[in-house]
């Protein structure tokens, strides 16, 4: 194992890809979002590329106008269990909401996946954003919670889950057939949590997992989101549109950690990228043009409407200047809304151009080109304080992933900043994160007291 710092890379898998028209490509498998065999093959390809993790996102804020690849898809926690069974090294990360779930259920589900996978599970903690305000109606609620209230609940939720994961010490289950003792009663602990939002007794009905507990991911960029990440997250998935934005975010978030008694190396920040790779710049441009040709105007406008809030953009054309739209504040992803308003103020864009900028996870022009150009950008961001690694969000699957694995990965390996083989079997091992100590475990006495 090299002591040199190396790029971490996760794969964001969503059906045929993140591009809204990817399912219409001639070579695309249109029903990929509900084909578990397809997901297994994609994860195996990422494992061939020595990726750290396969990442399955989720959105409970879905209606009939949503992105084609999230409109009809599997539950992420169920899906990563299947992926874990088809792979041997790559981590498996699923998104699950603290807004519309119970801590006990999620604690059990993710502990189960961690054990089933042999220590490769991660939980991407999200608070459900809902620009339309309709999601609450699917969960027997009349109104969606306000942004800051969602984060208050998330704070408690994570504390409860982590407490439940500590219910059983490492060697609590002794299973002594002679004495009839299945577990050591001194090594099981009730949580007895009582907070503003949750009251949970415990213990969890599954034991300690191979990683101590699954790796905690988070994606929030707002002020409450950054505070939650600084206190609890181990990996943050961000999607800044430029090196300068990414570097500022990296410095700001890492700078918040000391107030919670944490070191900067206890949190990895991975930036979202969505490169289009060609063996020549012309080939990359052709791939981009083919993808753009699949976009139907009405679908693009519906998608953007759902993304930016309670503004019906289908009343406009893609050529309408974005500055002419009557935008309204929304109870959704606050950092995204603020970024969109900044783009509109600073750039003279049409709605179509705004759609392209928003729908593309990484709009940096250097991520549309040759393998060397893409590798140069990733290297620069990694070596100059903008990222510890990247979440690769492929525009089209499987082609975008194969391009990256076969053309970009070898360049990063030659530069000595990306692994040439797995040297661990757990997600924590891949990421260089320590195994958390059970809060109830007796600490060894210092040598001076022995």
N, C-alpha and C positions, 0 to 999 in steps of 0.2 A: 504493500500500500504506500503510495506517495504521500509525503508530508506537504507537498505543494497544494495550494488552494486550487480547487477544480470547479468548473461550471456544473451546476445542477440543472437537470432538464426534466420536466414533466410533460406528458402528452394530454391535452384536452380532447376527449373523444365525444363527438356529438354527431351520430349518424353519418351522413355522407360528407359532413364538414360544416364549418361555420358560415361559409358563404350561403346566402339565402337561396341562391339558385343552383347550388351544387348538385342537388338530386336530379336536375334536368340534363346534366352532362351526358353525352352518349354512352360513356363507359361507366357511369355511376350505377350503383345498386339502389334503386329508388326506395326500397323498403328496409334499408340498412338499420334504421333507428329501432326496429323491432326484430332484428335478427341477431340472436346471441352468438351464433357462429361467426358473424361478421366482426362483432366486438372482440371475440377471442383472437381472431386472426390479426386484428389491428394491434391488440396488446402484445401479441407474440412478435409482431414486426417492431414495435417499440422496444421490446426486450432485446431483439437482435441489435438494435441501436444503442443498447446499454442505458436506456432512460431510467431515471430514478423512480418514476411513478406514472401510472395511468390514472387520469383525473376525470371523474364523471360529474359534471355540473348538474344543477337542477333548478327549476323555477316552479313554484306553486302558483305564481301569478300568471296563469295561462288561460287563454280563451281561444275561441275559434279563429282569431286573427293572428295568432302567434307564429313565430318562425317555424317553418315546415319541419325542421329536425327536432324541435322540442314539443311539437303539438301531439306527437304520438310516440312515446318512448317508455323504457323501463324505469322502475324505481331504482335509483342509483345504488342503494345499499344492497339490494338483491343482485344487481348486475355485477358489482365488484366482487361478490362472492363467487359468481360464475367465472369471472376473469381470473381470480386467484387460483381456481382449480385448473386453469388452462396454461398457467405460467409458473415459473419457479423462483424468480428473483425480483421482478419489477414490483414496486409498491402499488397498492390499489387504494385510491382516495375517492370518497363519495361526499357529495354535498347534502346537508340536512339542516333544516331550519329550526331555530330556537323560538320562532314566533308561533308555529303551528305544530308543535310536538311536545311530548312530555320527556323530562330528563331521564327517567327510569328506562323508558323504552329505548331511547337512543343509546344510553350507556350500555345496555344489554346487547343491542344489535351490533355496535361497533366492536365491543369486546369479543363477541362471537366471531366476527370476521377476522379480527386479529389472531385469534386462536386457530381458526380454520386455515388461514393463509400462512401460518408459521411466523407471524410477526411482521406483516407487510401492510397493515391497515392504517389509513388516515381519515380523519373527519374534517371536512371543510365546513366550518361554522359560519352560517349566514343568518341574517335577520331578513325575513321576506319583505322585499320592496314591492309595492303595488301601485303603479301609476294610474290604473283604471279604478281602483277602489272596489273591485269585484271579488277579489280573492276571499275576503272574510265570509262571503256568502256561501262558500263551499265548506266552511268549518263552523257552521252554526253561530256565526257572529254577525252583528249588524254593521259594524264599522271596522276598518283596518286601523291598527295601532299607529300612532304618530312615530316619526323617525326616532327621536330621542328615547321615547318610551320602549321601543323595540330593543334598543341597546341596554337599557336598564334591566330588562328581562334577560337578555343574553348574558349579562354579567353573572346573575344568579344562576342561570341555567348551567353555564360552564362550571361554576363552583360545585353545583350539585353533582354533575356528571363525574367530575374528577374525584369528588368525595366517594361516590359509589364505586368507582374503579379501584379505590383503596380498601374496599370492604374486607377483602381477604388478603392476608399476607402471603408471601411467595410459597411457603411450605405449610399452609393452613390445612390442606387436605392430606391427611396421613393414611387414610384407608386401611386401618389396622384390623385385619380379619380376626385375629386372635382375641383382641379386647373388645371388638365391636365399635371402636371409635372411628368414625368416618372423617372427622375433622378435629383439629385442636381448638377447643372453645376459646382459648386465650388469644387466638390469632384471627378471630372474626370480629368485626367492629360495626356497630350501628352508627349510621350517620346522624340521625336525629336532627336534620336540618330544618330550621324554621326561619323563613325570610319573608319579604314583602309579597312575593309571587308564588313561592313554592314551599311546601312542607313535605319532607321526604324522610321516612324512617330508615330504610335499608334493612339488611344488607342487600347488595345486588346478588341475583341468583346465578352468577357465573364468576369463576375465580380470576385471579390475577393473570394477565396476558403476557405473551413472550416479550413485548416491548415495555412492560410496566403499564403503559396504556397507549392507545393509538396516537399517532402524531396529529397535533392540532394545527389545521390550516385555517386561514381567514382571508377575506378579500375586501374588507371595508377600508375606504380611504378618507371618509369624513372625519371630523375631529373625534366624535364618540367612537368611531370605528378604529381609529389609530390608537386611542387609549385602551380599548379592549385588546387590540393586538399587542401593544407594548406590555400589557400585564399577563396575557394568557397564551398568545399564539406562538407557534414554533416555526411556521412557514406562512408567509403572506404572499398572496397572488395579487399583483397589481397590473394595471394596464395603462401606463403613461405613454403619451404620444410622441415624446421627444426625449433625447438624452438629458437635456437640462431639467425637464420635469421629473424624470426618473431619478436623477441624482439628488434633486432637492427633496423628493419624497423619501428616498433612502436615508439621507442624513437626518431628516426630521423625525422619522419613525424610530430609527435606532437611538436617537437622542432622547426619546421619551422613556427608554427602558430602565435607566438607572434609578428613577424614582420608585420603581417596583423591585429594586434589588436584583436586577437581571443584567447579565453581560450582553454585549452586542452580538457575540457569536452564538447566543442561544436562540436567535431568530434569523431565519433566512428570508430574503426578499427576492421573489421570482417575478420578472416582468413578462407580461403576455406579448407574444410575437406571432405574426401570421404571414410569414414570408411566402412569396411566389418565386420559385427557383427555376432557372433555366440554364442550360449549359452555355448559353450566350444571353446577352441582354435582350436581343430580339426574340429569342424563344420565351423568355420570361414575360415579355410584353404580349406575345401571342396568347399565352396561357391566361394572363389577366383579362385580355379582351374577350376571350372565349367565356370566361366566368361572367363578365359583365353582360354579355349578350343573353344570358339566361334570366336576367332580372325582368320581371313584369312590373310595370309602373305601379299598378294598383296594389300589388303585394308589397312592394318596397315602401309605399306610403303607409300602408296598414302597419307594417313592421315598425317603421319609425314612429308612428303615432303611439303604439304601445310602449315604445322605449322611452319617449320623452315626456309622456304624461297625458293629461286630459285635454289634448288638442287634436281634433280630427283633421289630419293632413290630407285625407282623401279628397277634400274639397279644393285642393290646390293641384298644380302640376309640378313635375320635377324641375321645371325651369323657373318656378317662382322664387324670387329672392327670399332667403330665410328670414331676413330682417323684416319682411312684411307680414309674417305670421304673428298672431296675437298669443304669444307664449304666456303660460300661467304657472305659478309655483305649484309643485306637486309633492305629494307625500310618498316619495319613491326613493331611488338611490340619489342621495343629496349631492355627493361628489360628482356624479355623472351629469346631473342637471346643471350644476354650477359650471362644469367644464363646457357643456353645450352652449350655455349663455356667453361664456368667454369667447368661444369660437365665433359665435354670431356677431359679437361686438367687434372683434378684431379682424375678421376675414369676410370678404364680400362673396358669400357663397349662395348658390341656389339650394333649394331643398334637396335636389338630386345629389349635389356635391356634399351637402351635409350628411346625407344618408351614407355615401361612400366613406366619409371620414369616420362616422360613428360605427358602421358595420364592420369596418376593418380594424381589428384589435390593435395593430401596429401600423401607423400610417407613414413611418419613416421610409423615404424613397429608397434608401440603401438596402431595405429588406425585400426589394423587388428587383432581382437581378441574378448574377452568377453566384455559384457556391462560394467563391472567394469573397465577393462583396458581402454576402450574408454573414459569413464567418468573421470577416473584418469588423462588422458592426457589433456582433455578439461579443467578440474579444474586447473591443473598445469599451463597451458598456460594463463588462465584467471587471476589467482591469482599472477602471477609472471611477469607481464608487457609485455606479448606478444600479447594480444588480449583483446578487449572488448566483443567479442563474435565470432560467426562463421557463415559462409554460408555453409550449408550442401549440398554437391553436390553428390547425390545418384548415386552409380554405376549402380543400376538397380531399376526401378520403377514398381510396388509400393512396392516391398518387402523390399528394403533397408530403405525406409521411415518408414514402419510399425515396423521394427526391432528397429529403433531409438526411435520412439514414445513410444513403449511398453516396451522397455528394458533399454534404456539409460536415457530418460527424468525422470522417477521416481527416479533414483539415484541422479540426479542433484537436484531434488526437495527436497529429504531427506537431502541434504547437505545445503539447504537454499540459493542456488545460482541461482535458476530458479523459475519463477513464478508458482503458483498453480492455478491461474485464471487470466483472463484479468481484469485490473482495468482501462482501457481506451478504447475508441472507435476509436481513431485515430492512425495513424502510428507514428506521433510525440510523442503522449502520451506513446505508447509502448516503444519507444526508449529513452524517457526522454529528448527530444529536445524541446526547447522553440518555440513558434509561432513567426515568424519574424514580426517586426513592419513595417507597410506600411511607406515608406520613406516620403510620403506627409502628413501623419496624423499629426495634431497639437499635440505637446507634452503638457501634463498638466503642469501648472506652479508649481514651487516648493512651498512648504507650506509657506516659508518666503515671497513670492510675492503675496499671496492671501489676 
